[in-house]
Amino acid sequence: MQRQIGELEGQVGALQKQIRTLTQSTSWRVTAPLRWTTDCLRRIAGRNGARAKEPAQGGPYSEWVAHYDSPDAASLDAVRLEPASWAMHPHFLILVNGDAASAPVLKSVIGSLLVQTYAEWQLCLVREDAPGEEIQGLLDNLGTTDSRIQRRAINAVEVASASGPADWVVWLDKACTLPAHALFCVAREIVEHPPASMIYADEDCIDAEGRRSDPFFKPDWNPDLFLGRNLFSPLACIRASLFEDAGGLRQPFDKASGLDLALRCVERTSSGSIRRIPRVLASVFRSASPVPDRSDGEPALNRHFERIGAFATAEATPFGFRTHYALPPQRPFVSLVIPTRNALDLVRQCIESIVMGTAYPNYEILLVDNGSDDPEALAYFAALGAQQNITVIRDERPFNYSALNNAAVARARGEFIGLVNNDIEAISPDWLDEMVSLALQPGVGAVGAKLLYPDMTIQHGGVILGVGGIAGHAHKHLPSMAPGHGGRAQLVQSVSAVTAACLIVRKSLYEQVGGLDEEHLGVAYNDVDFCIRLREAGFRNVWTPYAELLHHESATRGLEVADSSRLRLAREAAWMRNRWGALIANDPAYSPNLTLNFEDFDLAWPPRVAPLASLHPQSARKTSKP
């Protein structure tokens, strides 16, 4: 039996080598998008087959809009009546970016304002120069029938004098239209959350026939994602006092005025006062204007970095903006902890890829040998231990991932700790520079990397809480260079958790929150729990797409199919639900409009957002007729 097992292991090893050779070939990587598309079609077909029994679910975004984002007349009547019970009624000054609007588009924007269920607003068109005859004629005609519409365009300097009694400023920096309940939703958010100072909402696109597409369902306030994509575009709601304190709109009036305004306001308010409304409250006209040059935003971001004293520069990318944080001349010392048991080929690949392919100069490797008994592996580990800045730690305890890492971290000399799986392969020389530069920033806890399968599809794009019951990896199986939902697969962002397969954190923070939980989470979910405890301590966890590594996932441990493994996994999952159930059910880095069944940012059927009028059933009853 032992001989047969040995022969089978040899065959498995040979197959793994063949698979590795195949998946690292050029043809395999080139055809990755085709395989991903085929996989998606299979999944869609499977979902549609399941949904055929449930006709109210499934389908494209247009069907989702019809089901969940098209309030009927009774709902709109209810929200018209609700403000009568409010103790306050915010007044809005709406500023429309006239430089982005043609006369037909502006007519649509104004038309959407005239049907708003909430009436406390006034409109001003903001332009650098005087509007053309067509637009001025439109303003004259509309202004004569509604005094809330100012009939002449104003420039940035005149905004303050035009604000009058406004409590809030609403800036529309793209040609867009608002649903009839948009201002009501913003006003209700202000009434229910009086400390709010800035508010943003979800967005999508709309064409000339009124068809909506390409939604961007945004997370709660996410300062790192904001630097990559302006969350306050196209609709930014700013308390008037904050707007004035930040200096209002700046002259000259340019294409990045909305981003520049949002950055200056964010600098002057607290994160807790920035609110997100998980509803689509603005639809951008797809063909209203040419695609903007993202380089227009670089100066606004660089001015922001100068004002806050950050040693950083902005770079426009096809997906948004990338922030480059400068590293100090003397790089912080990093201790990379790599647990293993045998797995000679994987460990050799992991360590040699780091040693030969990492540009960062100042690190050590702590290889934790958890009871290896393969003579070849032991000989290799002995040779490693003789090398400078590589230490082999023999740990004979039964496998407990958390305990193995905690014991090694206690011996680490680094200011920063890197938790690295033995099945990781470094493929980008700057991966450690990128992760350390982010981990150095104020308020940052753990930093995670973009991990790829050998076929160059995404294995880890950050951790989403609630997906699959406890947690899942964002954008799993997406081609490595695909944008993902709202560009998030290619943008640095705050996340609730990152995987410990490749994680960087300050050693002081690791120790402050007690490291990985070796008592309750010896194998699974320990990284998620660790990151949530960092978050609970006031730090934000960050994922970056600019640190790329391959992850030969579960190549050592394999699938957990044994009864004991399944029972242990069930215990650890139950412990996570008991401790973090509320956060797992509502990940602030995700959207309640997105699914918890898959990791692909598909639509939620139904969304985890209450229907527009059901939040206040008393108001809804007022609209009922005898």
N, C-alpha and C positions, 0 to 999 in steps of 0.2 A: 504493500500500500504506500509506504514512504517513497519507494522507487517510482511508483506511478504518479504520486503527487509531484515528485521532483521533475519527472518528464513533462507533466502538464504545466508546471511553472515555467519550464524552459520554453515550451511552445507559446505560452502567454507572453513571455519576454520577447521572443522573436516577433510575434504579431505586433507588440507594442512598438518595437523598432521600425517595423514596416509602416505602421500607421503614422509614426512620427516623421518618417522620411516622406511619406505621401503628403501629409498635412502641412509640411514646411516647404513643399515644392511650389514653384511659381504658378503652375497651372491650377493647383488647388486654391491658392490665394486669389488668383484672377477670377475664378468661378464662384467665389464666396457669395457675391450679391445674388447670383442666380439661384444658388442653393437656399439662401435666406428667403428669396421671393417664393420659391416652391414650398418651403416650410410654412410660410405665412398663409399661402393659398390652402394648404392642407388644413391648417388650424382654423381658418375662416370657414372652410367647408364643414369641418367638424362642429364648429359653433353653430353654423346655420342649421345643420341637421338637428342639433339639440334644440335650437330655438324654434324650429318648425312646430314643435308642440306648444310653444308659448308665443303666439303671434305679437304680443305687446312688447317683446324684447328683440334686440338685434337690429342689424341694418346699418346703413351709412349715417353720417352726421346729420343729413337732412331729416332722416326719420327720428333721430334723437332730439333734434330741435322741435319737430312736430309734437313729440310725446312730452318733452320736459321743459321746453323753453319757448313756448308759445301760449302765454296766458290768455284765457278766454275773456269774454266781456264781463262775466260775473266777477272774475278775479280782479280785473282792472277797476271795476266799480268799487270793490272792497278796498283797494289800496287808495282810491280817491278819498274815501271816507275816513280812513284810519288816522291821518294827521290831525283830525279834529280833536283826538284824545291826547295829543302830544303836549308836553309842557313847554316845548320850544319849537320854532319853525325856522331852520337855517335858510338864509337867503344866499343865492349863488350868483356870482359874476362869472359868466361863461365867456372865455376868450377863445376865439377860433383862429387858428393859424391861417390867415388869408393867403400867405405865400404858397400854400399847398392846395389851394382850392380854386377850381374853375367855377364859372357861374352855375352850371348844372349841378356840380357837386355841392356847392354852397347852398343851392336851393334845397337839395335833399337834406343837408345837415339842419338847416333852419326848419324845414318841414317836420323833421323828427323832434325838434324842440317844441314846436307848436302843439303837438299832440301829447306832451308829457302829462302824466297824471298829477305831478307835483308842480305847482305854478309859481313858486317863489324864486324867480330867476330873471336875469337880464343878460342880453347878448351884446358883445362887442367884437368886431372884426379887427384883428391886429395885423398890420402890414408894415413893411419897411418903407414902401412908397404908397402913394395914393392908388386906390383901386382903379381898374379900367372902367370904361363907360358901362359895359354890360353888367359888371358886378355892382357898380354904384346904382344903376337903375333898379337892380333887384333889391338892394337895400332900401331904396326910396319907396318902392311899391309895397314891400312887406312892412316897413316901418310905419306907414300910414295906417295900417290896420292893427298893429300891435305895438304899444308904447314900450314894451320890454326890449325891442330890437333897436339898437342905436343905428342911425341911418348913415353915419360916416365912419370910415375906418380910422383907427387910432394907431399910434406907434408905441413902442415899448415905454417911452418916457411918460406918455399920457395915461398909462394903465391905472396908476394909483389914483389920479384925480377922477377917473371914470368909475371907480369901485363903489362910491357912494355908501349905502348902508350894508353892503355885502358882508356876510360872515365868512364865506368860503369862496375861493377862486377855483374854477374848473377850467383847466387848460386842455384844449384839443389840438394836438400837434400834428395830426395827420387828417386827411380828408376821411371823415367817418360819419356814421349815422348812429343814433342812440335808440334803443327800444323805448316804448312809451313809459316803462316803469323805471328807467335808469336813474333819474334824479330822485325819485321816491326812495329807491334802494340806498342811495348815498345818504339822503336825509335821515332815513331810519337808522343807518349805521351810526350817524353822528348823535342822534337822540339816545340810542342804546349804549353808546360808548363815548361819553362826553370828553374824556381826555384825548380822544383822537386828534391828530394834527395833519396827517396825510392818509389818503385812501386811494387804492387802486382796485381794478377789477379785471376779470377775464376779457378776452377779445377774440374776434374771428374776422374773416374776410367776407365781403359781399360783392356781388356783381351787379350789372345794370338791371338784371331781371329780378333782383332781390334774393338770389340764391346764396345761402351762407355756406362757408367751407373753412377748412384749416383753423380750427379753434386752438387757442393757447390757454390752457387751464393752468393758472399760476399757483405757486405755493404761497404759504404765509410769508411774511417779510423775510427776505433772503438776501442779505447784503452782498454776498459774493456773486450770486447770480445777477443781481442788479448791475454790477460792474461789467458784466458781459452782455446783458440785454436790459434795456430800460423797462422795468416793470410798470412804470407810470405812463407808458405810451400805449395807446394813443390818448388815454383819459387819465389826467392827474387832478386829484381833488386836494386842495391845500387850504388850511385855515388861513384866513386873510391876514391875521397878525403875523403868522410865520412867513407868508408870501412877502409882506412888507419888510420884515426883519432880514430876510435873505436878499433883499434888493430888487425883488420883482424880476421882470424880464430885462435882459441886458441888451444894450446897443453896442455894436450893430446886430440887427436881427438876422440870425443865420439858421441853417437847417438843423442845427443841434441845440436850438434854444430850449426845447423841452427837456432834453437831457441835462443841459447846464442848469436850468431852473431846479430840476429834481435833485441834482447833486448838492446844490447850495442849501436847499431846504433840509435834506437828509442830514447834512452836517450840523444843523441847528436844532434837531429834535431827537427824541429818544426812540429806540427801536420799539419799545412797548406802545408808543403812540401811533405807529404806522399800521394801518388796518388793510386787510384784503377782503373783498367781497367775492365769494366764489360763484359769480354769475357773469354771463357775457353781457356787459353793459356798453360795448362799443364794437361796431363792425366797420372795418376799414375797407374803403372802395379799392378793389384790386387794381383797377386800371386808371385810377385818378391821377397819378403822377408817376414819373419814372422811378425805378428803384434808387433810393438815395445812396450816395457815396458814404460808406461807413467811416471813411477817414475824416469826415466832418466832425465825428464825435471824439476823435483822439485829443484835440486841444482841450475840449471841455473836461475830459477825464484827467488829463495831465495837470490842468489848473486845479482840479479837485485834490489830486495827490500833493501838490505844492501847498495848498491851504491847510491840509491836515498833517503835514510833515511826514508823509510816507515816501520812502525811497522806492518809487515805482514808476513805470511808464506803461502807456496803453498802446496796444497794437490792434488795428482792424483786421478781422479775419472774415472768411466767407460766412461765418455763422454768428458774428457779433464782435465782441472785443475780448482780447486777452490782456490780463495785467501781468507784467513782469516785475516781480519783487526782487530788489537787489539783495544779494548775499553779502555779509561782511567779509572783509579781506581775509580774516582768519575764520575759516569755516568751522562751525560747531562740530564737536566730535560725536559720531553716531555709532551706536552699538546695534548691529543687526543680529537678531536672535533667530536661529533656524533649527527647530526640533526635527528629529528623524529617527526612524528605526530601520536599519539596513538601507534599502532603496539606493544602491550605489549609483546607478545610472542617473537617476533624478538629482541626487545630491551633487554629483560631479557637474552635471549640466547647470544647476542652480549656482553653485559657488564659482565655477569658472566663468559663467556669463557675467556675474557681478564683478569679479576681480579683473577680467579682461575687457569688460564693456562698460564700466561705470566711470564717468569723468570726475565725480566727486572724490576729493583726495583724502578726506579725514574720517576714516571709519575703521571699526573692527568687526570681525565675525565671531559670534559665539555659536558653535554647532553643538546642539544638545543631543547626545546619543542616548536614546531611550532603550537600552538593553539590546543593542544590535548583536547578532550572533553569526552573521555572514563573514567568513574570514576575509574575503576580498574587500568588503566594506570596512572592516576593522583595520585592515592594512592601510586603506586609503585615509581613514580618519587619523591614524597615527602619523601619516605623512603630512596631513593638513596641520596637525597640532604642532609640528616642528616649524611651521612658517610664521613669519612675523604678522602680528595683528589677527591671527586666527587661533581661537582657543576651543578645544574640544572638551565638553563637560559630560562626563558619564553619569547618567541618572537612571537607576535601576527600578524605580517605582512603576507600578502598573500605569498604563497609559492614561494620563489626565493632562490634556492640552494646556489647561489653565495653570496647573501646578508646575508643569515643565517650564513654561514661559516665566512665571513669577519667580521661580528659583534662579533662572538665568539672569533676569533683570536685576535681581539683588546683587549679582556679581558684575554687572555691566559698568564700564567706566565712562560711557557716553553721557553727554548732556541730553541727547535725544535717543530714544529707543525705536528700533525698527523691527516689527514682528513680520517675519517672512516665512512662508511655507517652503518646504523642500521641493515642491513641484512648480516653483516660480522660475521663470527664465527672463533675465533682463535683456531687452532688445533696443532700448533707447539710452544713449550715454548720459543724458541729462535727467534721468528719472529721479535720482536722489536730490540733485540740485533743486528741482521743481518742488518736491515734497517738503524739503527742509525750509525752502524760502517761504512756503505757506505756513508751516508749523511755527515759524518765528513771529508771525503776525499777532498783534494783540488780540486776545479773546479766542484764539484758535485752539481747539483740543486735538483731536486725532485728524490725520490727513490720509486719505485713501487714494489709490492709483486706479488707472484704467487698465483692467486686466482683460486679456484677449484669449480666446481659445486658439489652438494652433491653426485653425482655418481662418483666423483674423476676423472673427465675429466677437462681439462684446460678451465677456463672461461676468464682469462686474463694472457697473456704472454708478456705484453708490447703492446703499441699501434702502429699500422702501418698506416701511413698517406696515403690517397688515396683509401684505400680498401672500397668498397661500396659507393664511392663518396667523403666522408670526412675522415673517419677513422674507423678502426676495430681492434679487439683484435687478436694478433698473436697466432697461433696454437690453436685456439678455438676448443673445443671438442676433442682434442688429449688426450689420456690417460696420467695421471699425470707423469708417469715415462718414457714415450716414448722420444726418443732423439730429434725429430723434425728435421727441415732442418739444416743440418750441425751441429747437436747437440745443436742448439740454444735454444731449449725448456728446456735445463738443464744447461745453462751457463749464468753467469752474463754478461751483455752487456749494452752498451749505446743505448738508444732509443730516438726517437724524443719526445715521450710523454708516460705517464703512467696514469692509471685511478685514480681518486680521491676517488674511493671506498675504497682504502687503500693506502695512500701516506704520505711520511715523507719528510719534508723540513725544513731548518732553518727558524725561524720566521723572521730574518732580510732579507732573500731573498724574502720571501712571501711579506713582506712590500715593499721591493725595487722595485718589478715589479708591485705592485698595487693590489695584491691578485687576486681573481677570478673576472671576468668581470660581475658585477651584472646589468649593463645597457643593454648590448647587448646579453648576454648569461646567462639568469637567470636559465635555467634548463639543456640544453644540451651543449656539447662541451666545457664547461667552463674549465674543467681540461686539455683538449688538448690545448686550447688557452693559458692557464697559463703556461704549460710546454714549449710551443713554445716561449713564451716571456722570460722564463728563458734561453732558448737556445740562443735567440737573444741577451741577456745580457752577453753571454759568458760562460754559465754554461752547463754542459752536464747532461742529465737525465739518470738514471740507473735503470734497472730492474733486480731483483734477483730471481732465482728459490728456494733459500734457506730460504725464508720467506713464508711459506704456510698457507693459510687461506681459509675457505669455504666462498663462496659468494652465498647467496640465492637470485639471481639477480631479481630485480624489484618486489620483493615480496610485497613491500609496495605500490608503485605507479602503478604497473601493466603495461599493454600495452597502448601505446598512440594512442587510436583509435578515441577519440572525435575530432570533426572538429577543435575546438579551439586549441587542442594540436598539431594536424597535421599542422595547419597554423603556430603556434609558432615554431615548429621544422623546417619547411621550411624557415622561416625568419632567424633562427639561423644558419642553414646550408648555406644560401646565404651570410650571414655576414662572416662566416668562409672562404668561397670561395673568397670573395672580398678581405679579409685581407691577407690570407695565400695561395692563389691559387697556386703560383709557387712552394712552399714547399710541398703542398699537392700532386701535380703532380709528385714530384720527391723526395720521402723520402730518405734522405742520409743513414738511418739505414736499408734500404731495397735494393732490386736489381731491375733494370728495366727488368731483365729476368724472374721475378716472377709476378704472376697474381695480378690484382687489383679487381678481381671479387669475390674471396674467401679469407678466412683468413688462409688457410692451406699451404701456400708457394708452391702452384702448379705452373706449368710453365705458362708463359705469351705467348699467341697465338694471335698476334705476340709479340715478345719482344719489349720494348720501346728503342731499340738501333738501330741506323742506320746501314744498311748493310755495310759490310767492305769497298766496293769501292765507295759507294754512297756519302760519306762525301766529296769527291773531284771529282766531275763529270768531271772536266777538264782533270784529269789524266785518267779517264775512256774513254774519247773520244779519247785520244791518241792511245788506243789499237784497235780502230775500223779500220777495213780493207775496202778498196774500193771494 
